[in-house]
């Protein structure tokens, strides 16, 4: 599956990937299309076989803080929004940790990784006496990430603006062990710059904490030889603000069938909300470092086919103010396309056809009453090669042009230019020229 790897109507940010048995599960917050706020009042989980990452199954809602048409609320003491879950296995049970706005904790349990989850004995973490007000940001445990170590000990990491960690009683999974609490497990000072989104992992004998720093739209990591630190800053894993509308980020790393991935999210609709889950392949080097990867359209694919219809909303480069917007459950387009906008997709495998000199490019669009040009580049939008150009009319809904034949693996970029000319160029500056639905190459 390309990015986003879940169905295009599904908005699952803050994704925490976990492999249980022969399936990979993604637990995340739940956004809505065109929303003006983060998250809502339910959590969902999707899973896929580790042997087929193109077939994702929705297991439905797993936890609620409000009634909906199918479920009663799982909390009779709050109806506030739910954020950023994590799920770990201990013994034969699966434990859900999440942040409920204004609450002192959320720990639930299920006998299946797909839930549903029910609160255990208390809705709050059992915090050492006398420490409620100072503990983990007034006991909120924002964006909790949990690590079950090889020796069975359990650690929770969390925080917003400041980071916290503590050890939990592995017998009940919610009692904080006195004397284990630490402030600023990840410093707020450079180069760490902790902001939010703690996600712990253990790889070999190294402990990783993936989190979001206060600058940029990145996921970064720090490492330690102990779950309690100290941690050493590692660097950026992925930055969803490079050549793309930025916002917050939250996710983690996961090894699936021998390949490591970073799960993260991207924004849509010209806001920092309405976030959709994405994934990139990464490498963990022998010395434990993780080289930064670029944001692509690939998802779990090794390459995209240019000869199959490509939906516009898998673009990984959006520059100049153009945005992805969901019009309805069936239609997601790139809109607000003005002169100078750049739209990019990485990467296509054009194959090894050396006999053809040309091929055709076609795009499904919605004309906006303007004439314009769509320049088609490979490899880069500034110093790549232009292989063709489409003229777009006032009310065109399909455009086709002949382009140079391409072989091998390439990124594809569209650079938009208006056709006003002279005096009218300044008059209509910033006007939408068309909307992009999809495109395809053919021979």
C-alpha positions as CSV (number, residue, x, y, z in Angstrom):
1,X,0.0,0.0,0.0
2,X,1.3,3.5,-0.8
3,X,1.1,6.4,1.6
4,X,-1.3,6.8,3.3
5,X,-1.3,3.1,3.9
6,X,-4.8,2.8,5.4
7,X,-7.9,3.5,3.3
8,X,-7.9,7.1,2.2
9,X,-11.1,7.9,4.2
10,X,-9.4,6.8,7.5
11,X,-7.6,9.4,9.6
12,X,-5.4,7.7,12.2
13,X,-2.6,9.9,13.5
14,X,-0.2,9.2,16.4
15,X,0.3,5.7,15.1
16,X,1.9,3.2,17.5
17,X,2.8,0.0,15.6
18,X,3.1,-3.3,17.4
19,X,3.7,-6.8,16.1
20,X,1.7,-9.4,18.1
21,X,2.0,-12.9,16.6
22,X,2.0,-12.8,12.9
23,X,0.1,-9.5,12.6
24,X,1.1,-5.9,12.9
25,X,-1.4,-3.7,14.7
26,X,-1.5,0.1,14.5
27,X,-3.1,1.9,17.5
28,X,-3.7,5.7,17.1
29,X,-5.8,8.7,17.8
30,X,-8.8,9.3,15.6
31,X,-9.2,12.5,13.5
32,X,-12.0,13.5,11.1
33,X,-11.9,15.0,7.6
34,X,-12.0,18.7,7.6
35,X,-11.9,18.9,11.4
36,X,-10.8,22.1,13.3
37,X,-9.5,20.1,16.3
38,X,-7.3,17.2,17.1
39,X,-8.8,13.8,17.8
40,X,-12.3,12.8,18.9
41,X,-13.7,10.4,21.5
42,X,-12.8,7.0,20.2
43,X,-9.8,4.8,19.5
44,X,-9.6,2.4,16.6
45,X,-7.1,-0.3,15.6
46,X,-6.1,-1.7,12.2
47,X,-4.0,-4.7,11.5
48,X,-2.3,-6.6,8.6
49,X,-0.5,-9.9,8.3
50,X,3.2,-9.4,8.5
51,X,3.3,-11.3,5.2
52,X,0.9,-9.0,3.4
53,X,1.1,-5.3,4.2
54,X,-1.3,-4.4,1.4
55,X,-4.3,-5.9,3.2
56,X,-5.3,-3.9,6.3
57,X,-8.3,-4.9,8.4
58,X,-10.3,-2.5,10.6
59,X,-11.1,-4.1,14.0
60,X,-13.5,-1.2,14.8
61,X,-13.6,0.9,17.9
62,X,-11.7,-0.3,20.9
63,X,-12.3,2.4,23.5
64,X,-14.7,5.4,24.0
65,X,-15.2,8.3,26.2
66,X,-18.6,9.2,24.8
67,X,-21.6,7.2,23.6
68,X,-22.0,6.7,19.9
69,X,-24.6,4.9,17.8
70,X,-23.0,1.5,18.4
71,X,-21.3,1.7,21.8
72,X,-21.7,3.0,25.3
73,X,-18.9,5.1,26.8
74,X,-16.1,3.1,28.6
75,X,-15.8,6.0,31.0
76,X,-18.6,7.1,33.3
77,X,-16.5,9.8,34.9
78,X,-15.4,11.8,31.9
79,X,-16.5,12.6,28.3
80,X,-13.3,14.4,27.2
81,X,-11.3,13.7,24.1
82,X,-8.9,10.7,23.7
83,X,-5.3,11.1,22.5
84,X,-2.3,9.0,21.5
85,X,-2.8,5.4,22.7
86,X,-0.1,2.6,23.1
87,X,-0.7,-1.1,23.7
88,X,1.7,-3.6,25.2
89,X,1.5,-7.3,26.0
90,X,2.2,-8.6,29.5
91,X,1.6,-12.3,30.1
92,X,-1.6,-13.2,28.3
93,X,-3.1,-9.8,28.4
94,X,-2.9,-6.6,26.3
95,X,-2.8,-3.2,28.1
96,X,-4.0,0.0,26.6
97,X,-2.6,3.3,27.7
98,X,-4.0,6.6,26.5
99,X,-4.4,10.3,27.4
100,X,-7.8,11.6,28.2
101,X,-7.9,15.4,28.4
102,X,-8.1,16.6,32.0
103,X,-8.0,13.1,33.5
104,X,-5.5,11.4,35.8
105,X,-4.9,8.4,33.6
106,X,-6.3,5.7,31.4
107,X,-5.3,2.1,31.6
108,X,-7.4,-0.6,30.1
109,X,-7.0,-4.3,29.4
110,X,-8.1,-7.0,26.9
111,X,-7.4,-10.6,26.2
112,X,-7.0,-9.8,22.5
113,X,-4.7,-7.3,20.8
114,X,-7.7,-5.9,18.8
115,X,-9.7,-5.3,22.0
116,X,-12.2,-4.1,23.0
117,X,-10.5,-2.8,26.1
118,X,-12.0,-2.3,29.5
119,X,-10.6,-0.1,32.4
120,X,-8.9,-2.0,35.1
121,X,-9.7,-1.6,38.8
122,X,-9.1,2.2,38.8
123,X,-9.3,4.8,36.1
124,X,-6.2,6.6,37.5
125,X,-2.6,5.7,37.9
126,X,-1.8,4.8,41.4
127,X,0.6,7.7,42.2
128,X,2.8,7.7,45.3
129,X,1.1,9.5,48.2
130,X,1.7,13.2,48.3
131,X,3.0,13.6,44.7
132,X,-0.2,14.0,42.7
133,X,0.2,17.7,41.9
134,X,3.8,17.5,40.8
135,X,3.8,14.1,39.1
136,X,4.0,13.8,35.3
137,X,2.4,17.2,34.6
138,X,-0.2,17.0,37.4
139,X,-0.7,13.3,36.8
140,X,-2.0,13.6,33.2
141,X,0.5,11.2,31.6
142,X,0.1,13.0,28.3
143,X,0.9,10.8,25.2
144,X,2.0,7.7,27.2
145,X,4.4,5.2,25.7
146,X,5.1,1.9,27.5
147,X,8.0,-0.5,27.5
148,X,7.9,-4.1,28.8
149,X,11.5,-5.0,29.2
150,X,13.0,-8.4,28.7
151,X,13.1,-9.0,32.5
152,X,9.4,-8.2,32.8
153,X,9.8,-4.8,34.3
154,X,7.5,-2.1,32.9
155,X,8.3,1.6,32.2
156,X,6.0,4.4,31.2
157,X,7.3,7.6,29.3
158,X,5.1,10.6,28.7
159,X,4.9,14.4,28.6
160,X,4.1,17.6,26.8
161,X,6.7,20.4,26.9
162,X,8.5,18.3,29.5
163,X,9.2,14.6,29.6
164,X,8.6,12.2,32.4
165,X,9.2,8.5,33.1
166,X,8.5,6.0,35.9
167,X,8.4,2.3,36.5
168,X,5.0,0.6,36.8
169,X,4.2,-2.3,39.0
170,X,4.2,-5.2,36.6
171,X,1.7,-7.1,38.7
172,X,-1.1,-4.6,38.1
173,X,0.3,-2.4,35.3
174,X,-1.0,0.9,36.7
175,X,0.8,1.5,40.0
176,X,3.8,3.8,39.9
177,X,6.6,2.4,42.0
178,X,7.8,5.0,44.5
179,X,11.3,6.3,43.9
180,X,11.3,5.5,40.2
181,X,9.9,8.8,38.9
182,X,12.1,11.1,36.8
183,X,11.6,14.6,35.3
184,X,13.2,15.5,32.0
185,X,14.2,12.0,30.9
186,X,14.7,13.8,27.6
187,X,16.0,17.4,28.1
188,X,14.1,20.4,26.6
189,X,17.4,22.0,25.7
190,X,19.2,21.6,22.4
191,X,19.9,19.3,20.7
192,X,17.1,17.2,22.3
193,X,14.4,19.9,22.4
194,X,11.7,17.6,23.8
195,X,8.2,18.6,23.0
196,X,5.8,15.5,23.1
197,X,5.0,12.1,21.7
198,X,7.2,9.6,23.7
199,X,7.5,6.2,22.2
200,X,10.0,3.7,23.7
201,X,11.5,0.7,21.9
202,X,14.3,-1.8,22.7
203,X,16.5,-3.0,19.9
204,X,19.1,-5.5,21.0
205,X,20.6,-4.0,24.1
206,X,19.8,-0.4,23.2
207,X,16.8,1.6,24.4
208,X,15.3,4.1,21.9
209,X,13.0,6.9,22.7
210,X,11.3,8.3,19.6
211,X,9.6,11.7,20.2
212,X,8.6,15.0,18.6
213,X,11.0,18.0,19.2
214,X,9.7,21.5,19.7
215,X,11.2,22.7,16.3
216,X,10.1,21.4,13.0
217,X,7.7,18.7,12.0
218,X,10.0,15.8,12.9
219,X,10.3,12.6,14.7
220,X,13.7,12.2,16.3
221,X,15.3,9.6,18.6
222,X,17.6,9.3,21.6
223,X,19.3,6.2,22.8
224,X,20.5,4.7,26.1
225,X,21.9,1.4,27.5
226,X,19.3,1.7,30.3
227,X,15.6,2.2,30.3
228,X,16.0,4.9,32.9
229,X,18.7,6.8,30.9
230,X,20.7,8.9,30.6
231,X,19.8,9.2,26.9
232,X,22.1,10.4,24.1
233,X,20.6,12.4,21.2
234,X,20.5,10.5,17.9
235,X,19.0,12.7,15.3
236,X,16.0,13.1,12.9
237,X,14.3,10.0,11.5
238,X,11.7,11.7,9.3
239,X,10.5,15.3,8.8
240,X,7.1,15.7,7.3
241,X,7.6,19.4,6.9
242,X,10.1,19.1,4.1
243,X,8.4,20.3,0.9
244,X,5.1,19.6,2.5
245,X,2.6,21.4,4.8
246,X,4.1,20.8,8.3
247,X,2.5,20.3,11.7
248,X,3.0,18.0,14.6
249,X,4.3,14.5,14.4
250,X,3.9,11.3,16.4
251,X,4.8,7.7,15.7
252,X,7.4,5.0,16.2
253,X,9.6,2.4,14.7
254,X,8.7,-1.3,14.1
255,X,10.4,-4.3,12.6
256,X,8.2,-6.3,10.2
257,X,9.4,-9.4,8.4
258,X,13.0,-8.3,8.9
259,X,12.5,-4.7,7.6
260,X,12.4,-1.7,9.9
261,X,9.8,1.1,9.4
262,X,9.0,4.5,10.8
263,X,5.3,5.1,11.3
264,X,4.2,8.8,11.3
265,X,1.4,11.1,10.0
266,X,0.8,13.9,7.6
267,X,-1.7,16.8,7.7
268,X,-4.5,17.5,5.1
269,X,-7.0,20.2,4.3
270,X,-4.6,23.1,4.9
271,X,-4.7,22.6,8.6
272,X,-2.5,20.8,11.2
273,X,-5.5,18.5,11.9
274,X,-7.2,15.8,9.7
275,X,-4.0,13.7,9.9
276,X,-3.4,10.4,8.1
277,X,-1.0,7.6,8.9
278,X,2.1,7.1,6.7
279,X,5.1,4.9,6.8
280,X,8.7,4.8,5.4
281,X,11.4,2.1,5.3
282,X,14.4,2.9,7.6
283,X,17.7,1.2,8.5
284,X,19.1,0.8,11.9
285,X,22.9,0.7,11.4
286,X,25.3,-1.7,13.3
287,X,26.3,1.3,15.6
288,X,22.6,1.9,16.5
289,X,22.2,5.1,14.4
290,X,19.1,5.6,12.2
291,X,19.9,7.6,9.0
292,X,17.2,10.2,8.2
293,X,14.8,9.1,5.5
294,X,12.8,11.3,3.1
295,X,9.0,11.4,3.0
296,X,7.7,9.5,0.0
297,X,4.5,8.2,-1.6
298,X,5.7,4.6,-1.3
299,X,4.3,3.4,2.1
300,X,5.0,-0.3,2.1
301,X,5.7,-0.4,-1.6
302,X,9.2,-0.6,-3.1
303,X,8.1,1.3,-6.1
304,X,4.9,2.7,-7.7
305,X,3.7,1.8,-11.2
306,X,3.3,4.9,-13.4
307,X,1.0,2.8,-15.7
308,X,-1.7,2.4,-13.0
309,X,-3.9,5.4,-12.1
310,X,-2.2,7.4,-9.3
311,X,-4.6,9.3,-7.0
312,X,-3.4,12.8,-6.4
313,X,-3.7,12.6,-2.7
314,X,-0.7,10.3,-2.3
315,X,1.5,13.3,-3.2
316,X,4.5,13.7,-0.8
317,X,5.6,17.1,-2.1
318,X,3.2,20.1,-1.9
319,X,4.7,23.5,-2.3
320,X,3.2,26.9,-3.0
321,X,0.0,26.6,-1.0
322,X,-1.7,23.7,-2.8
323,X,-3.4,21.2,-0.3
324,X,-5.1,17.8,-0.2
325,X,-8.8,18.1,0.6
326,X,-11.5,15.4,1.1
327,X,-14.6,16.5,-0.7
328,X,-16.5,13.4,0.2
329,X,-15.9,9.7,1.1
330,X,-15.1,9.0,-2.6
331,X,-13.2,12.1,-3.6
332,X,-9.9,13.5,-2.4
333,X,-8.1,16.0,-4.6
334,X,-5.3,18.5,-4.6
335,X,-6.9,22.0,-4.6
336,X,-5.8,25.6,-4.2
337,X,-3.4,25.0,-7.2
338,X,-2.0,28.4,-8.2
339,X,0.9,29.5,-10.5
340,X,4.2,28.3,-9.0
341,X,2.7,25.4,-7.1
342,X,4.8,22.2,-7.1
343,X,3.3,18.7,-6.7
344,X,5.5,15.6,-6.3
345,X,5.4,11.8,-6.1
346,X,8.2,9.5,-5.1
347,X,9.0,6.9,-6.6
348,X,7.9,5.3,-9.9
349,X,9.5,2.4,-11.7
350,X,9.1,3.0,-15.4
351,X,10.7,-0.3,-16.4
352,X,13.3,-0.9,-19.1
353,X,11.6,-0.2,-22.4
354,X,14.3,1.3,-24.5
355,X,12.5,0.8,-27.8
356,X,9.9,3.6,-27.3
357,X,10.8,7.2,-27.7
358,X,7.6,8.6,-26.3
359,X,4.6,7.8,-24.1
360,X,1.4,9.6,-23.1
361,X,0.6,11.4,-19.9
362,X,-3.1,11.9,-18.9
363,X,-4.6,13.6,-15.9
364,X,-8.1,13.9,-14.4
365,X,-8.6,17.5,-13.3
366,X,-11.3,20.0,-12.6
367,X,-10.9,23.2,-14.6
368,X,-11.4,26.5,-12.7
369,X,-12.0,28.9,-15.6
370,X,-8.3,29.6,-16.2
371,X,-5.7,28.7,-18.8
372,X,-2.5,27.2,-17.4
373,X,0.4,24.8,-18.1
374,X,1.4,21.7,-16.2
375,X,5.2,21.1,-16.6
376,X,6.2,17.4,-16.0
377,X,9.6,16.8,-14.5
378,X,11.4,13.7,-13.3
379,X,13.9,13.5,-10.4
380,X,13.6,17.0,-9.1
381,X,11.4,20.1,-9.6
382,X,14.3,22.5,-10.0
383,X,17.2,20.7,-11.6
384,X,15.4,17.6,-12.9
385,X,14.5,17.0,-16.6
386,X,11.3,18.3,-18.1
387,X,9.8,15.4,-20.1
388,X,6.6,17.2,-21.3
389,X,4.0,19.9,-20.7
390,X,0.2,19.9,-20.7
391,X,-1.9,22.9,-21.7
392,X,-5.0,23.2,-19.5
393,X,-8.2,24.9,-20.7
394,X,-10.9,26.8,-18.9
395,X,-13.1,23.8,-18.0
396,X,-11.0,20.8,-18.9
397,X,-11.7,17.6,-17.0
398,X,-9.1,15.4,-18.8
399,X,-5.8,16.5,-20.2
400,X,-3.4,14.4,-22.3
401,X,0.0,15.1,-23.8
402,X,2.9,13.2,-25.3
403,X,6.0,13.0,-23.1
404,X,9.5,11.6,-23.5
405,X,9.8,7.9,-22.7
406,X,11.4,7.3,-19.4
407,X,13.1,4.2,-18.0
408,X,14.2,3.2,-14.5
409,X,13.2,4.6,-11.1
410,X,12.2,8.3,-10.8
411,X,10.3,10.8,-8.8
412,X,7.7,12.8,-10.8
413,X,6.9,16.5,-10.2
414,X,4.3,18.8,-11.6
415,X,5.2,22.5,-11.8
416,X,2.2,24.8,-12.5
417,X,2.4,27.9,-14.5
418,X,-0.5,30.3,-15.4
419,X,-1.1,31.4,-19.0
420,X,-2.6,34.9,-18.3
421,X,0.3,36.9,-19.7
422,X,1.0,40.6,-19.5
423,X,-1.2,42.9,-17.4
424,X,-3.5,40.0,-16.4
425,X,-0.7,38.0,-14.7
426,X,-0.6,40.5,-11.8
427,X,-4.4,40.9,-11.7
428,X,-5.1,37.2,-11.3
429,X,-2.1,36.4,-9.2
430,X,-3.0,33.7,-6.6
431,X,-6.1,32.6,-8.4
432,X,-6.8,28.8,-8.4
433,X,-6.1,27.4,-11.9
434,X,-7.5,23.8,-11.6
435,X,-7.8,20.9,-9.2
436,X,-6.0,17.6,-9.6
437,X,-7.7,14.2,-9.1
438,X,-5.4,11.6,-10.6
439,X,-3.0,10.9,-13.4
440,X,-1.4,8.0,-15.4
441,X,1.3,7.3,-18.0
442,X,0.5,5.0,-20.9
443,X,2.2,3.6,-24.1
